[in-house]
């Protein structure tokens, strides 16, 4: 097992070091519950209009009052909105009109269901941008299917691993949660190669379905010829609710729907209608404005902390969890600590939420999600927090407060879990 730069063992299942406080998924659920309490306290003091969502996910519920009595009705509603949903998904992802569509309660659940439905007891081949890794849902789905995941980063690796392991499923992550992106020519070539070999191909386009075409001039998701494409209903310019929209060849979609239904992962009518309205309400300008707000925020953070520790993506700045740990150690004037980077960034996120209502993945991310400090402001978030400079100042103040309490485990327990 590899170590981070501070000598902490990295958990290969999540890609970061676990600590004494955030030792596993159960502790992360406790942290998420505390984040809910802290957010509720902030809303009680400042009001919901001051909450600044910087996770990249809005998660509103954009249905109209007229949708509720008919389309959101559980028995008849799906038959009423089914074709409208299918057309909305096809239009959003650039299909030819013959595709099927379904809504799963989470994109992660859709990926897990796809692995269970299509891996056929063979290794899952996962193509991801070099330097990044497969989403946790790929590895967790493979664990449930009792098959390994084999990663590739370029076309020669795909060819070699396909010949050696004969996978039945290729998962292509076009854009990761860190916003690392595969080029269109690699996506297309890998898809064609896998299809010739008889593989089912899933494009994980959680971000990519909009991020690539709108910000990088990429091809529409369904134009690559993959059997399945899945995207989030609440990322990269979409309004929510949280759900995964699956679209593709009916012969590939139906087994995934079946597996999702067996496991209780299918989206019920109200969520599916919300996802449909989210797709229908999307305009490229929404994502373009989010990207501009992200660049303003990146510039403010670079001015506050220096450009060396801030990485820019198209949607906003990132501070690697190990870089954040180094900053905190230097602020504290110590060389080492019993805390791990994931605990430090979780504490920073909790302070930003408490003080400014800034919602980050460090407080609201799901167990196993990335633990770097990533600020992807959603529409209007930066303005609600008082501007880019105010957000940067809040983050720096949070780093400094964590540094002052670095050796106080009781303080961390109280901040992260509301106990201790």
C-alpha positions as CSV (number, residue, x, y, z in Angstrom):
1,X,0.0,0.0,0.0
2,X,1.4,3.4,-1.0
3,X,1.8,6.4,1.3
4,X,1.2,10.1,1.0
5,X,4.0,12.5,1.4
6,X,3.5,12.6,5.2
7,X,3.9,8.9,5.5
8,X,0.2,8.0,5.9
9,X,-0.9,4.8,4.3
10,X,-3.3,5.5,1.3
11,X,-6.5,3.4,1.2
12,X,-6.6,2.1,-2.4
13,X,-10.4,2.0,-2.3
14,X,-10.7,5.8,-2.1
15,X,-7.3,7.0,-3.1
16,X,-6.5,9.0,0.1
17,X,-5.2,8.3,3.6
18,X,-7.7,7.5,6.3
19,X,-7.2,8.9,9.8
20,X,-8.2,8.1,13.3
21,X,-11.3,10.3,13.0
22,X,-12.4,9.7,9.4
23,X,-11.5,6.1,9.5
24,X,-14.2,4.8,7.1
25,X,-17.5,5.5,5.4
26,X,-19.4,5.4,8.7
27,X,-17.3,8.3,10.0
28,X,-17.9,10.2,6.8
29,X,-21.6,9.7,7.2
30,X,-21.4,11.2,10.7
31,X,-19.4,14.1,9.2
32,X,-22.2,14.6,6.6
33,X,-24.8,14.6,9.3
34,X,-22.9,17.3,11.2
35,X,-22.6,19.3,8.0
36,X,-26.4,19.3,7.8
37,X,-26.7,20.6,11.3
38,X,-24.1,23.3,10.7
39,X,-25.9,24.4,7.5
40,X,-29.2,24.5,9.3
41,X,-27.7,26.7,11.9
42,X,-26.3,29.1,9.3
43,X,-29.7,29.3,7.5
44,X,-31.3,30.1,10.9
45,X,-28.9,33.0,11.3
46,X,-28.4,34.3,7.8
47,X,-31.2,32.9,5.6
48,X,-31.2,30.4,2.8
49,X,-30.3,33.2,0.3
50,X,-26.9,33.5,1.7
51,X,-25.9,29.9,1.2
52,X,-23.2,29.6,-1.5
53,X,-23.0,26.2,-3.1
54,X,-19.5,25.6,-4.4
55,X,-19.7,21.8,-5.0
56,X,-20.5,22.2,-8.7
57,X,-24.0,20.7,-7.9
58,X,-27.1,22.8,-7.5
59,X,-29.6,20.1,-6.5
60,X,-32.8,22.2,-6.8
61,X,-36.1,20.7,-7.8
62,X,-37.2,22.5,-10.9
63,X,-40.7,21.1,-11.5
64,X,-43.7,23.3,-12.0
65,X,-46.9,23.1,-9.9
66,X,-48.8,21.6,-12.8
67,X,-46.3,18.7,-12.8
68,X,-47.2,17.5,-9.3
69,X,-50.7,16.1,-9.6
70,X,-50.1,14.1,-12.8
71,X,-46.5,13.6,-13.9
72,X,-45.2,13.1,-10.3
73,X,-48.0,10.6,-9.6
74,X,-46.2,7.2,-9.1
75,X,-48.5,4.9,-11.0
76,X,-49.6,6.8,-14.1
77,X,-47.0,9.6,-14.3
78,X,-44.2,7.6,-15.9
79,X,-46.4,6.7,-18.8
80,X,-47.3,10.4,-19.3
81,X,-43.8,11.8,-19.2
82,X,-41.8,8.9,-20.5
83,X,-41.5,10.0,-24.2
84,X,-40.9,13.6,-23.2
85,X,-38.1,12.5,-20.9
86,X,-36.6,10.3,-23.7
87,X,-36.6,13.2,-26.2
88,X,-35.1,15.5,-23.6
89,X,-32.2,13.1,-22.9
90,X,-31.6,12.5,-26.6
91,X,-31.6,16.2,-27.4
92,X,-29.2,16.9,-24.5
93,X,-26.7,14.2,-25.4
94,X,-27.0,14.4,-29.2
95,X,-28.5,11.1,-30.1
96,X,-30.1,10.0,-33.4
97,X,-33.6,9.5,-31.9
98,X,-33.7,5.8,-31.4
99,X,-32.2,5.7,-28.0
100,X,-33.9,4.7,-24.7
101,X,-33.6,6.7,-21.6
102,X,-34.0,6.1,-17.9
103,X,-33.4,8.0,-14.7
104,X,-31.4,6.3,-11.8
105,X,-31.5,7.8,-8.3
106,X,-27.8,8.7,-8.6
107,X,-25.2,8.6,-11.4
108,X,-23.1,6.4,-9.1
109,X,-26.0,4.0,-8.8
110,X,-26.3,3.9,-12.5
111,X,-22.7,3.0,-12.9
112,X,-22.9,0.3,-10.2
113,X,-26.0,-1.1,-11.9
114,X,-24.3,-1.1,-15.3
115,X,-21.3,-3.0,-13.9
116,X,-23.6,-5.6,-12.3
117,X,-25.7,-5.9,-15.5
118,X,-22.9,-6.1,-18.1
119,X,-19.6,-7.2,-16.6
120,X,-20.5,-10.9,-17.1
121,X,-18.1,-12.1,-14.5
122,X,-15.1,-10.7,-16.3
123,X,-12.8,-7.8,-15.4
124,X,-14.1,-4.3,-15.9
125,X,-11.8,-2.2,-18.1
126,X,-11.8,1.4,-17.1
127,X,-10.4,4.2,-19.3
128,X,-9.5,7.3,-17.3
129,X,-7.3,10.4,-17.9
130,X,-3.7,9.8,-17.0
131,X,-2.9,10.9,-13.5
132,X,-6.5,10.3,-12.3
133,X,-8.4,7.2,-11.2
134,X,-11.7,5.5,-11.7
135,X,-14.7,6.8,-9.8
136,X,-15.4,4.9,-6.6
137,X,-18.7,3.7,-8.1
138,X,-16.8,1.7,-10.7
139,X,-14.6,0.0,-8.1
140,X,-17.6,-0.6,-5.7
141,X,-19.7,-1.9,-8.5
142,X,-17.0,-4.3,-9.5
143,X,-16.6,-5.4,-5.9
144,X,-20.3,-6.2,-5.7
145,X,-20.0,-8.1,-9.0
146,X,-16.9,-9.9,-7.6
147,X,-14.7,-8.8,-10.5
148,X,-11.5,-6.7,-10.7
149,X,-11.2,-3.3,-12.3
150,X,-8.3,-2.8,-14.7
151,X,-7.4,0.8,-15.6
152,X,-6.0,2.1,-18.8
153,X,-5.0,5.7,-19.7
154,X,-4.4,5.5,-23.5
155,X,-5.4,3.5,-26.6
156,X,-2.3,1.1,-26.6
157,X,-3.2,0.2,-23.0
158,X,-6.8,-0.4,-23.9
159,X,-5.7,-2.7,-26.7
160,X,-3.3,-4.6,-24.6
161,X,-5.6,-5.0,-21.6
162,X,-8.6,-5.9,-23.8
163,X,-6.6,-8.7,-25.4
164,X,-5.2,-10.0,-22.1
165,X,-8.4,-9.9,-20.0
166,X,-11.3,-10.1,-22.5
167,X,-13.6,-7.7,-20.6
168,X,-17.3,-7.5,-21.4
169,X,-17.6,-3.9,-20.2
170,X,-15.5,-0.8,-20.9
171,X,-16.2,2.2,-18.7
172,X,-14.9,5.5,-20.2
173,X,-14.7,8.4,-17.8
174,X,-14.5,11.3,-20.2
175,X,-14.2,14.0,-17.5
176,X,-13.3,13.1,-13.9
177,X,-14.5,14.9,-10.8
178,X,-11.1,16.6,-10.8
179,X,-12.0,17.8,-14.3
180,X,-9.2,15.9,-16.1
181,X,-10.5,15.2,-19.6
182,X,-10.0,12.6,-22.3
183,X,-9.6,14.0,-25.9
184,X,-12.5,13.2,-28.3
185,X,-10.3,11.2,-30.6
186,X,-9.3,8.8,-27.8
187,X,-12.9,8.4,-26.6
188,X,-14.0,7.6,-30.2
189,X,-11.2,5.2,-30.9
190,X,-11.6,3.3,-27.6
191,X,-15.3,3.0,-28.2
192,X,-14.9,1.6,-31.7
193,X,-12.2,-0.8,-30.5
194,X,-14.3,-2.1,-27.6
195,X,-17.4,-2.5,-29.8
196,X,-15.5,-4.5,-32.4
197,X,-14.4,-6.8,-29.5
198,X,-18.0,-7.3,-28.4
199,X,-17.8,-5.1,-25.3
200,X,-20.6,-3.0,-23.9
201,X,-19.3,0.6,-23.6
202,X,-20.5,3.1,-21.0
203,X,-19.4,6.7,-21.1
204,X,-19.4,8.3,-17.6
205,X,-20.4,11.8,-18.7
206,X,-21.4,13.1,-15.3
207,X,-19.7,16.4,-16.2
208,X,-18.7,15.6,-19.7
209,X,-22.0,15.8,-21.5
210,X,-21.9,19.6,-21.1
211,X,-18.4,20.4,-20.0
212,X,-16.8,19.0,-23.2
213,X,-19.1,20.4,-25.8
214,X,-19.8,23.8,-24.2
215,X,-16.4,24.7,-22.8
216,X,-14.1,22.7,-25.1
217,X,-16.0,22.3,-28.4
218,X,-16.2,18.6,-28.0
219,X,-18.6,16.2,-29.7
220,X,-22.0,15.3,-28.2
221,X,-22.0,12.4,-25.8
222,X,-24.1,10.0,-27.9
223,X,-22.2,10.7,-31.1
224,X,-19.3,8.4,-30.2
225,X,-21.3,5.2,-30.6
226,X,-21.2,4.0,-27.0
227,X,-24.0,1.7,-25.9
228,X,-24.7,3.8,-22.8
229,X,-24.1,7.3,-21.7
230,X,-24.9,8.6,-18.2
231,X,-24.8,12.2,-16.9
232,X,-25.7,14.0,-13.7
233,X,-28.9,16.0,-13.5
234,X,-27.2,18.5,-11.2
235,X,-23.7,19.1,-12.5
236,X,-22.1,21.6,-14.9
237,X,-25.0,24.0,-15.5
238,X,-27.9,21.7,-14.6
239,X,-30.2,22.6,-11.7
240,X,-30.9,19.3,-10.1
241,X,-32.3,17.2,-8.5
242,X,-29.5,14.8,-7.8
243,X,-30.0,11.9,-10.3
244,X,-28.3,10.1,-13.1
245,X,-29.8,10.3,-16.6
246,X,-29.0,7.1,-18.6
247,X,-29.4,7.1,-22.4
248,X,-28.4,4.7,-25.2
249,X,-29.1,1.5,-27.0
250,X,-32.4,0.0,-25.6
251,X,-30.8,-3.5,-25.5
252,X,-28.1,-2.1,-23.1
253,X,-30.4,0.2,-21.2
254,X,-33.0,-2.3,-20.2
255,X,-30.7,-4.7,-18.3
256,X,-29.4,-1.7,-16.3
257,X,-32.9,-0.6,-15.5
258,X,-33.7,-4.1,-14.4
259,X,-30.7,-4.3,-12.1
260,X,-31.3,-0.9,-10.7
261,X,-35.0,-1.8,-9.9
262,X,-33.9,-5.1,-8.3
263,X,-31.7,-3.1,-5.9
264,X,-34.0,-0.1,-5.3
265,X,-31.8,2.3,-7.2
266,X,-34.3,3.4,-9.9
267,X,-35.5,7.0,-9.6
268,X,-39.2,7.4,-8.7
269,X,-41.5,9.6,-10.7
270,X,-40.9,12.9,-8.8
271,X,-37.1,12.6,-9.2
272,X,-37.4,11.6,-12.9
273,X,-39.7,14.5,-13.7
274,X,-37.3,16.9,-11.9
275,X,-34.4,15.5,-13.9
276,X,-36.3,15.9,-17.2
277,X,-37.1,19.6,-16.3
278,X,-33.4,20.1,-15.5
279,X,-32.3,18.9,-18.9
280,X,-35.0,21.0,-20.6
281,X,-33.9,24.1,-18.7
282,X,-30.3,23.9,-19.6
283,X,-28.6,26.6,-21.7
284,X,-24.9,26.9,-22.4
285,X,-24.8,30.4,-20.9
286,X,-25.5,28.9,-17.5
287,X,-22.3,26.8,-17.6
288,X,-20.3,29.6,-19.2
289,X,-21.1,31.9,-16.3
290,X,-20.3,29.2,-13.7
291,X,-16.9,28.8,-15.4
292,X,-16.2,32.6,-15.3
293,X,-17.1,32.7,-11.6
294,X,-14.7,29.8,-11.1
295,X,-11.9,31.7,-12.8
296,X,-12.5,34.8,-10.7
297,X,-12.4,32.6,-7.6
298,X,-9.1,31.0,-8.7
299,X,-7.5,34.3,-9.3
300,X,-8.5,35.5,-5.8
301,X,-7.1,32.3,-4.2
302,X,-3.9,32.6,-6.1
303,X,-3.5,36.2,-4.8
304,X,-4.2,35.0,-1.3
305,X,-2.1,31.8,-1.2
306,X,0.2,32.0,-4.2
307,X,-0.2,30.3,-7.5
308,X,2.0,27.3,-6.7
309,X,-0.6,25.6,-4.4
310,X,-3.7,26.5,-6.5
311,X,-4.6,24.4,-9.5
312,X,-7.1,25.9,-12.0
313,X,-9.7,23.9,-13.7
314,X,-12.3,25.2,-16.2
315,X,-14.9,25.4,-13.4
316,X,-12.8,26.7,-10.5
317,X,-9.7,26.3,-8.3
318,X,-8.4,23.2,-6.5
319,X,-6.0,22.8,-3.6
320,X,-4.7,19.2,-3.3
321,X,-5.4,17.8,0.2
322,X,-1.6,17.3,0.7
323,X,-0.9,20.8,-0.3
324,X,-3.6,22.0,2.1
325,X,-1.9,19.9,4.9
326,X,1.5,21.5,4.1
327,X,0.0,25.0,4.3
328,X,-1.6,24.2,7.7
329,X,1.7,22.7,9.0
330,X,3.6,25.8,8.0
331,X,0.9,28.1,9.6
332,X,1.1,26.0,12.8
333,X,4.9,26.0,12.8
334,X,5.2,22.3,13.1
335,X,6.7,19.5,11.0
336,X,4.2,16.7,11.6
337,X,0.7,15.9,13.1
338,X,-1.4,12.9,13.9
339,X,-4.1,14.3,11.6
340,X,-4.3,13.3,8.0
341,X,-5.0,15.6,5.0
342,X,-8.6,14.3,4.6
343,X,-9.3,15.4,8.2
344,X,-7.7,18.8,7.7
345,X,-9.7,19.6,4.5
346,X,-12.9,18.4,6.2
347,X,-12.3,20.8,9.0
348,X,-11.6,23.6,6.6
349,X,-14.8,22.9,4.8
350,X,-16.8,22.8,8.0
351,X,-15.4,26.2,9.1
352,X,-16.3,27.7,5.7
353,X,-19.8,26.4,6.0
354,X,-20.2,27.6,9.6
355,X,-18.9,31.1,8.9
356,X,-20.0,31.9,5.4
357,X,-22.5,29.3,4.4
358,X,-20.1,28.0,1.7
359,X,-21.0,24.4,0.8
360,X,-18.1,22.3,-0.4
361,X,-17.5,18.6,-1.1
362,X,-15.4,18.6,2.0
363,X,-18.6,18.9,4.1
364,X,-21.2,17.4,1.8
365,X,-19.4,14.9,-0.3
366,X,-20.4,11.3,-0.1
367,X,-18.2,8.6,1.5
368,X,-15.2,7.8,-0.6
369,X,-15.4,11.1,-2.6
370,X,-12.4,13.2,-3.3
371,X,-11.0,15.1,-0.3
372,X,-9.1,17.9,-2.1
373,X,-10.5,21.4,-1.6
374,X,-12.4,22.0,-4.9
375,X,-14.4,25.2,-5.3
376,X,-16.8,24.9,-8.3
377,X,-19.2,27.7,-7.8
378,X,-22.7,27.2,-9.0
379,X,-24.9,30.0,-10.4
380,X,-24.7,33.1,-8.2
381,X,-22.7,31.3,-5.4
382,X,-19.8,33.7,-5.4
383,X,-22.0,36.8,-5.2
384,X,-24.0,35.3,-2.3
385,X,-20.8,34.8,-0.4
386,X,-19.7,38.4,-0.9
387,X,-17.5,38.1,-3.9
388,X,-14.4,36.1,-4.9
389,X,-12.1,37.9,-2.5
390,X,-14.4,37.2,0.4
391,X,-14.5,33.5,-0.4
392,X,-10.7,33.4,-0.6
393,X,-10.4,35.2,2.7
394,X,-12.8,32.8,4.3
395,X,-10.7,29.8,3.1
396,X,-7.5,31.3,4.4
397,X,-9.0,32.1,7.7
398,X,-10.3,28.5,7.9
399,X,-6.8,27.1,7.2
400,X,-5.4,29.4,9.9
401,X,-8.0,28.3,12.5
402,X,-7.3,24.6,11.7
403,X,-3.6,25.3,12.2
404,X,-4.2,26.8,15.6
405,X,-6.0,23.6,16.7
406,X,-4.0,21.0,14.9
407,X,-3.0,19.1,18.0
408,X,-6.5,19.3,19.7
409,X,-8.3,16.1,18.9
410,X,-11.3,17.1,20.9
411,X,-11.7,20.3,18.8
412,X,-11.6,18.2,15.6
413,X,-14.2,15.8,17.0
414,X,-16.5,18.6,17.9
415,X,-16.1,20.4,14.6
416,X,-16.5,17.3,12.4
417,X,-19.1,15.4,14.4
418,X,-20.6,17.8,16.9
419,X,-19.2,15.7,19.8
420,X,-16.1,15.6,21.9
